[in-house]
Amino acid sequence: MIRILDAQFVTTAVEPKGYPLGHAAEVAFVGRSNVGKSSMINSLTGRRKLVRVSNTPGRTRTLNFFDVDVERDGERHRVRLADLPGYGFAKVSKTDRAQWQKMISTYLEKRGGLEAVVSIIDAEVGPTPDDFQTLDYLQEAADRRILVVATKIDQMPKARRKPRLKQLAEQLALPLEAVLPFSSTEKLGVEEVWETLLEAMGGVTRV
């Protein structure tokens, strides 16, 4: 049983000297713009407005950090979440895009304490070329544990969900159990994502 005890904003950063200090195990969230990343983090933390949900894709332009105290089977843990800028959709200049890519790759490759990366795919849209490129990068360059989550699963009939997850897993060359369904609207997948993350992170800080 997962219970959220507290969740709070920590800081924003654009380079390593701005990263927050502390020993909380860290999880990064990556996905294309408009994939439902902010809504997902709000659902996971049980806070409707912890992360601002914008109607304008590409609004997030910094690394945003949040600390979450989680209780699991009576044991308390502190996990730090890092919300990374969305990719692939925002209408920005090539210069801005290059700066974002450098900011994100520096964080993913150099950040100590980063235990896992949640790669978010739109269940209905499916993996885009940018999604494939990001997953390839995470597997080869970042060398972090990866959890793939299919968001907005509520936008399709229940009878289509399991076949769609199987299709997504095949497209991504992953076992079916490696792709978790998620819906911020139905609060589907919240417990499963937390369970998977806590199992994956042996270095989770107990509080």
WORA-V528645 format. One record per residue. N is the residue number from 1. SS is DSSP state (a for helix, b for strand, c for the rest). PHI is phi as a letter, one per 40 degrees, with the letter a starting at -180 (NA if undefined). PSI is psi in whole degrees, 0 to 359 (none if undefined). Layout:
[[N/SS/PHI/PSI] [N/SS/PHI/PSI]]
//
This chain:
[[1/c/NA/128] [2/b/b/134] [3/b/b/129] [4/b/c/121] [5/b/c/324] [6/b/a/151] [7/b/a/131] [8/b/a/149] [9/b/c/139] [10/b/b/299] [11/b/a/171] [12/b/b/158] [13/b/a/156] [14/c/b/353] [15/c/a/164] [16/a/d/323] [17/a/c/344] [18/a/c/355] [19/c/c/142] [20/c/c/146] [21/c/c/175] [22/c/h/171] [23/c/b/15] [24/c/c/138] [25/b/c/141] [26/b/b/143] [27/b/b/130] [28/b/b/145] [29/b/b/121] [30/b/b/150] [31/b/i/164] [32/b/c/160] [33/c/d/142] [34/c/g/21] [35/c/c/354] [36/c/g/24] [37/a/c/313] [38/a/c/317] [39/a/c/323] [40/a/c/315] [41/a/c/320] [42/a/c/319] [43/a/c/318] [44/a/c/327] [45/a/c/355] [46/c/g/24] [47/c/b/121] [48/c/c/331] [49/c/b/23] [50/c/c/315] [51/c/b/131] [52/c/c/128] [53/c/c/116] [54/c/b/147] [55/c/c/353] [56/c/b/108] [57/c/d/141] [58/c/g/12] [59/c/c/325] [60/c/c/118] [61/c/b/10] [62/c/b/171] [63/b/c/123] [64/b/b/130] [65/b/b/140] [66/b/b/142] [67/b/b/134] [68/b/b/129] [69/b/c/121] [70/b/b/137] [71/b/b/129] [72/b/b/115] [73/c/f/42] [74/c/g/356] [75/b/b/132] [76/b/c/141] [77/b/b/152] [78/b/b/127] [79/b/b/136] [80/b/b/128] [81/b/b/136] [82/b/b/116] [83/b/c/113] [84/c/c/151] [85/c/d/142] [86/c/c/158] [87/b/b/163] [88/c/g/352] [89/c/b/326] [90/c/c/139] [91/c/c/93] [92/c/b/165] [93/c/c/161] [94/a/c/326] [95/a/c/313] [96/a/c/317] [97/a/c/319] [98/a/c/321] [99/a/c/319] [100/a/c/315] [101/a/c/320] [102/a/c/317] [103/a/c/315] [104/a/c/315] [105/a/c/322] [106/a/c/316] [107/a/c/310] [108/a/c/326] [109/a/c/330] [110/a/b/343] [111/c/c/116] [112/c/c/143] [113/c/g/355] [114/b/c/109] [115/b/c/327] [116/b/a/158] [117/b/b/128] [118/b/c/114] [119/b/c/118] [120/b/b/129] [121/b/b/141] [122/b/c/118] [123/c/d/322] [124/c/c/317] [125/c/c/322] [126/c/g/175] [127/c/c/129] [128/c/c/169] [129/a/d/323] [130/a/c/323] [131/a/c/314] [132/a/c/317] [133/a/c/318] [134/a/c/316] [135/a/c/319] [136/a/c/316] [137/a/c/314] [138/a/c/321] [139/a/c/328] [140/a/c/314] [141/a/c/318] [142/a/c/330] [143/c/f/51] [144/c/b/159] [145/b/c/138] [146/b/b/133] [147/b/b/123] [148/b/c/128] [149/b/b/131] [150/b/c/106] [151/b/c/171] [152/c/f/31] [153/a/c/339] [154/a/c/345] [155/a/c/2] [156/c/b/153] [157/c/d/149] [158/a/d/326] [159/a/c/338] [160/a/c/349] [161/a/c/309] [162/a/c/315] [163/a/c/324] [164/a/c/319] [165/a/c/320] [166/a/c/318] [167/a/c/317] [168/a/c/317] [169/a/c/319] [170/a/c/318] [171/a/c/323] [172/c/c/0] [173/c/f/46] [174/c/b/154] [175/c/c/153] [176/a/d/320] [177/a/c/350] [178/a/c/353] [179/b/b/112] [180/b/c/134] [181/b/c/149] [182/c/a/141] [183/b/a/118] [184/c/c/329] [185/c/c/314] [186/c/c/359] [187/c/f/36] [188/b/c/130] [189/c/g/354] [190/a/d/308] [191/a/c/317] [192/a/c/320] [193/a/c/314] [194/a/c/315] [195/a/d/316] [196/a/c/318] [197/a/c/315] [198/a/c/326] [199/a/c/323] [200/a/c/334] [201/c/b/92] [202/c/c/339] [203/c/c/21] [204/c/c/134] [205/b/c/126] [206/b/c/137] [207/c/b/none]]
//
